[in-house]
Amino acid sequence: MTQIKPSVTPSVTEPKAGFNHYSERLNGRAAMIGFIFVVAIEYLTGKGLLEWLGLF
């Protein structure tokens, strides 16, 4: 028996929520920016992040 294949491939956009390449890339970039800010705070103030926030 032969299989019938469709002649047109549907154009489906990738979702912007959930585990996909877009959200993982965005999360990684946000984490890198946050890490740079924490390092900058520690360098400029001489205190750790928790101590700078007054939590420790």
N, C-alpha and C positions, 0 to 999 in steps of 0.2 A: 504494500500500500504506500503511495507517495504522499508526502506532506505538502500541504499548500501553505506557502509563506506569503505574508502581506507584502505588497509592493511599496508601501509607504511606512517609514518609521515615525512613530509619534514623537513630537517635540515636547518633552517634559522638563519643566524648570526644577532645579534642585531646591528643596525646602530650606528655609532660613532658620529653622528651629530643629533641635535634636542633635544627634551625633552625625554630623556631616563635615565635609572639608571646610566649608565657610565658617561654621561656628567654632571648630577646633582651631583654625588659624587665628580667628579673632580673639579667642580665649588665650592663646599663646602670646599674642602681641600685648594684650592687656597685662598678663603676668610679667612680661619682660619690662614694661613701663613701670609697673608697681615695684618691681625689684630695684630698678634704677632709682626711683624716688626714695625707697627705704635706705639704700646705700648712701644717697646724697644727704638725707636727714642725719644719719649717723655720722657722716664725715663732717658736716657743717656745724652740728651742735655738740658733738662729742658724747652724745647719749644714745642709748638704744631706742628703738621705736616705742616700746612699751613705757620706758622711763620718760621719753619726750611727750607721750600722751598723758602721762600722770597716772598710769595704771599700775606701775611697779615701782 
